[in-house]
């Protein structure tokens, strides 16, 4: 077990995770896996592509995509580029997606393949650039690490909108990195683990508890596009999951 280290920012955490955990498995899906070194390199490539699309530090990036390694790369890559990503529910209707893009004042919209059609409509209607996740292979070096401290905002998380329109909440770097540092100890996880994110990556739980804990402690992170009650235990076995975060309705 390699002792975790408190890092000031999310990009520093990603870089150091790649160096500290190297060939150890970082992300696992039903179709394959990647190491921490590969994860860090792909985040750098995504950051280069996002910066190459004209995004500068402080810009906001809207991300509508299901759980996947590419979604992790894009979200972390936007933070690495100094932008503020806002991951939203990929099942949003076009009017809901348009509201989020306007409210965010997005400089760029990132979508997975299933959202390509609505993305093109959004681009035409709002004059925004929309990029598919599979185009974030990078072109040239990633920008310099953003000069921010741990109390600066790293990302935006939208509320559910149960009482009104969803509201964007700023989340600091320290909120992510310190949660990832502490969470496994809160619930008594010891030794090497494989956490399972079947909660969506647009939710703070999967972002802070699952992804950040994996980066801080070198745990593997299994990803499912969504929760399926009927195949839950079969999925857990297939992914080699040892721990999962859920909400009451799922149980």
Helices and strands as residue ranges (DSSP letters): H 10-21, E 25-29, E 32-35, H 36-52, E 60-64, H 69-80, E 84-88, H 94-104, E 108-111, G 113-115, H 116-126, E 130-132, G 133-135, E 153-158, E 168-172, H 173-186, E 194-197, H 204-204, I 205-211, H 212-217, E 220-223, H 232-239, E 243-244
